[in-house]
């Protein structure tokens, strides 16, 4: 949940990544989340986070099995209500829930997503890079979130194209329609249209790699 005078709203821009540079892999966290509602941008999500866990992600990754393996490392569970994304802005209200209860609920239901999240500082912003497992493998998404609109952004060179306004890449959409189902079509689409970076957020600047 953001806090910068905008209440329960988050501001972010997201980008497709092919490969995260190895020297940025220094702050991992395992994230397993379950969506109990995911429809047209509206979502109800329960998330378990295990800081410091670099869990291997592959097409065979099973979110529930991961949760069983690393349950003792989970330090935070949150319940979040989300609204649709509009121009890089999304309603998000979040509450911390008891870890034991959260883990049991994720085990018992919902549409699940598993990923390793890397936190990095690049240019003037903190970024997170999500490496997905299971039916969303080998998707990698980089995200910059601020407490206000994400304008005049320094975009790292490893970002291939912008996904901010593409609802297919929201985590709630990936929970119910995973990347593996439509990856080939998307790659064809990207090859035909080429990379794009939204121009309505001020000045975009490419940030050289480390």
C-alpha positions in Angstrom: 0.0 0.0 0.0 1.4 3.4 -0.9 1.5 6.4 1.4 2.2 9.7 -0.2 -0.9 11.8 0.1 -2.9 9.6 -2.4 -4.4 7.2 0.1 -5.0 3.6 -1.0 -3.6 4.0 -4.5 -0.4 2.6 -6.0 1.6 4.1 -8.9 3.7 1.9 -11.0 5.2 1.1 -14.4 6.1 -2.4 -15.6 8.4 -3.8 -18.2 9.2 -7.1 -19.8 12.7 -8.5 -19.0 14.5 -11.3 -20.8 17.3 -11.9 -18.3 18.1 -10.2 -15.0 21.8 -9.4 -14.8 23.5 -11.7 -12.3 25.1 -8.8 -10.3 21.6 -7.5 -9.4 20.5 -10.8 -7.8 21.3 -9.9 -4.2 18.0 -9.3 -2.4 15.6 -12.2 -3.1 12.2 -13.0 -1.6 9.9 -15.9 -2.4 6.4 -14.7 -3.0 3.4 -17.1 -3.2 0.0 -15.5 -3.7 -3.5 -16.7 -4.2 -6.3 -14.9 -5.9 -9.8 -15.5 -4.6 -11.2 -13.0 -7.1 -9.6 -11.9 -10.4 -12.0 -10.4 -12.9 -11.6 -7.4 -15.2 -8.9 -5.9 -13.0 -10.7 -6.4 -9.7 -8.8 -8.7 -7.4 -8.8 -10.1 -3.9 -5.3 -11.4 -3.1 -3.6 -13.2 -0.3 0.2 -13.1 -0.4 2.9 -14.9 1.6 6.4 -13.5 1.5 9.6 -15.3 2.6 12.5 -12.8 2.6 16.0 -14.1 1.7 14.7 -17.2 -0.1 16.0 -17.7 -3.6 13.7 -20.5 -4.7 14.4 -22.1 -8.1 11.7 -21.2 -10.7 10.9 -23.4 -13.6 7.9 -24.6 -15.6 7.5 -27.5 -13.1 7.3 -25.2 -10.1 4.2 -25.8 -7.9 3.2 -22.9 -5.7 1.7 -25.2 -2.9 4.8 -27.4 -2.8 7.0 -24.3 -2.6 4.9 -23.0 0.3 5.3 -26.3 2.1 9.1 -26.3 1.6 9.6 -22.7 2.8 6.7 -22.2 5.2 9.0 -21.6 8.1 10.7 -18.7 6.3 7.5 -16.9 5.6 7.5 -13.7 7.7 4.6 -11.7 6.2 1.1 -12.5 4.9 -1.1 -9.7 3.5 -4.7 -9.5 2.2 -5.1 -7.0 -0.6 -8.1 -5.6 -2.5 -7.3 -4.1 -5.9 -9.1 -2.2 -8.6 -8.4 -2.0 -12.3 -5.2 -0.2 -13.5 -5.8 3.1 -15.2 -2.8 5.1 -16.5 -0.3 3.6 -14.2 -2.5 4.0 -11.2 -4.4 1.4 -9.3 -6.5 1.3 -6.1 -5.0 -1.0 -3.6 -6.0 -1.5 0.1 -3.9 -3.9 2.1 -4.0 -5.4 5.6 -1.5 -7.7 7.3 -3.0 -11.0 8.5 -1.8 -13.7 10.8 0.9 -15.7 9.1 -0.5 -19.1 10.2 -4.0 -18.2 8.9 -2.7 -16.8 5.7 -0.6 -19.9 4.9 -3.5 -22.2 5.5 -5.8 -20.1 3.3 -3.3 -20.2 0.4 -2.9 -23.9 0.8 -6.7 -24.4 0.6 -7.8 -22.4 -2.4 -7.6 -19.6 -5.0 -5.7 -19.3 -8.2 -2.0 -19.2 -7.3 1.1 -17.5 -8.6 4.7 -18.2 -7.4 7.7 -16.0 -8.1 11.1 -14.9 -6.8 11.2 -11.2 -6.3 14.5 -9.3 -6.5 14.7 -5.8 -5.1 17.3 -3.5 -6.7 18.1 0.2 -6.6 18.7 1.7 -10.1 19.2 5.3 -10.9 16.9 7.3 -8.6 14.4 4.5 -8.0 13.9 1.3 -6.2 12.8 -1.5 -8.5 11.5 -5.1 -8.1 12.0 -7.8 -10.6 9.7 -10.8 -10.5 10.9 -14.2 -11.9 7.8 -16.4 -12.3 7.5 -20.1 -12.0 5.0 -22.7 -12.9 2.6 -21.9 -15.8 4.0 -18.4 -16.0 7.6 -19.5 -16.5 9.8 -18.0 -18.1 8.2 -14.6 -17.6 10.3 -11.9 -15.9 8.7 -8.5 -15.2 10.4 -5.4 -13.7 8.4 -2.8 -11.9 9.0 0.6 -10.6 6.6 1.8 -7.9 6.4 5.3 -6.3 4.2 7.1 -3.8 3.0 9.3 -6.7 2.9 9.1 -10.5 5.9 7.4 -12.1 7.1 10.2 -14.4 10.5 11.1 -15.9 11.7 7.5 -15.4 15.2 6.1 -15.9 14.4 2.8 -17.6 17.2 0.1 -17.2 18.6 -1.3 -20.4 17.4 -4.8 -19.5 13.8 -3.7 -19.9 12.7 -4.9 -23.3 9.3 -3.2 -23.7 6.7 -1.6 -21.5 3.7 -3.6 -20.1 2.1 -0.9 -17.9 -1.1 -0.7 -20.0 -1.3 -4.4 -20.9 -3.7 -6.0 -18.5 -2.6 -9.5 -19.5 0.6 -9.1 -17.4 -1.1 -8.1 -14.1 -0.5 -10.8 -11.5 -4.3 -11.4 -11.1 -4.6 -12.0 -14.8 -1.6 -14.3 -14.8 -3.2 -16.3 -12.0 -6.2 -17.2 -14.1 -4.6 -17.1 -17.6 -1.0 -17.9 -17.2 1.7 -16.7 -19.7 2.4 -20.2 -21.1 -1.0 -20.3 -22.7 -0.4 -17.3 -24.9 3.4 -16.8 -24.9 3.8 -17.7 -28.5 1.2 -15.3 -29.7 2.6 -12.5 -27.7 6.2 -13.1 -29.0 4.8 -12.9 -32.5 3.0 -9.7 -31.7 6.1 -8.2 -30.1 8.3 -9.2 -33.1 5.8 -7.5 -35.4 5.3 -4.3 -33.5 8.7 -3.9 -31.9 9.4 -2.5 -28.4 7.4 0.4 -27.1 7.7 2.8 -24.1 4.8 4.9 -23.1 5.2 8.6 -23.8 2.6 10.0 -21.4 4.7 9.9 -18.3 7.1 12.7 -19.0 10.6 12.0 -20.3 11.8 8.5 -20.6 15.6 8.0 -20.2 17.5 4.7 -20.8 19.7 3.8 -17.9 22.9 1.9 -18.8 23.4 -1.5 -17.3 25.7 -2.0 -14.3 
